[in-house]
Amino acid sequence: MRILTVGAGAAGGYFGARLAHTGADLTFLVRPARAAALRERGLRVRGMGEDLHLTPRLVTADTLSSPYDLVLLSVKSTALREATADLAPAVGPGTAIVPLLNGLAHLDHLTARFGGDAVLGGVARVVTTLDEHGDIVRMAPPAELALGERDGRPSPRTGEIRAALTAAGIDSPPVPDVIAAMWHKWVFIASLAAATCLARGAVGEFNAVPGGPALGPAVLAEAAAVSAAAGHPLPDTEHAATTRVLTTPGSPLTPSLYRDLSAGAPTEVEHVLGDLTDRARALSVPTPLLDLATLQLRVHQRRLTRPATA
């Protein structure tokens, strides 16, 4: 199986490194600046007992010329349109695309460009970040990549992909309904992003002040209500697990969206929160806290794109 991983950031770089380390025929499609850094330093993964140093096989958009069997698409939603154009030469009649973005809006975009048969559903669960050198640091379990046909049917290609992931030490549990799994992860990510951005602090920080412990469960209740109205109620076990994450005293946890906000960088507000609140309105589900978080982040986004004035 020829595999192309689009992006070599914290998530895509981790999964790609695990696959390449165990002998998979894997190539990274990266931007020129990232390619230069990886050629100079290599791809490094550390943390949680792992210490990998690879010389990755790299291509850039101008040198990509032939189809692959599998494309793992791991970019931020803000780079989705550009990445879609870049990876187009890698998609042939038998190519399977597994997107690892949060939310659901990217499925429509990719289907419009490559057709419904090419695009699978995917859910990545991995706690990683890039350090100041561009190395990947794994901070906590799990390391899981679930995938499936969007209509829920079993297929030989999903079995083959799962086998390759498992051989690389990546958990890839079978999921009977990958769209539901994507909704449930969306609830988790949106709740964590909204709570930390509204409070302007990590989970432990907002839980340490009066009124703070109520914030996480309140935001979760809104996001879970949208998922339920869309036909994908959050299982009790996942609701309990997400509640624990959002209410853990002293937790330093922050999502990448909050870290981007704090760094004054663009965020994935529209993909993670804007699309969710749009669906909430269409389903007549009130989401005042999610709406407020979306508004705040849109103001931030506008400040970044507004032309400077004298």
PyMOL commands that set and color helices and strands:
alter all, ss='L'
color gray80, all
select helices_A, chain A and resi 10-21+32-41+61-63+77-90+105-114+116-118+156-167+178-199+203-207+212-229+236-246+256-262+269-282+288-305
alter helices_A, ss='H'
color red, helices_A
select strands_A, chain A and resi 2-6+25-29+43-47+50-54+58-59+68-73+91-99+121-130+136-148
alter strands_A, ss='S'
color yellow, strands_A
deselect
rebuild
show_as cartoon
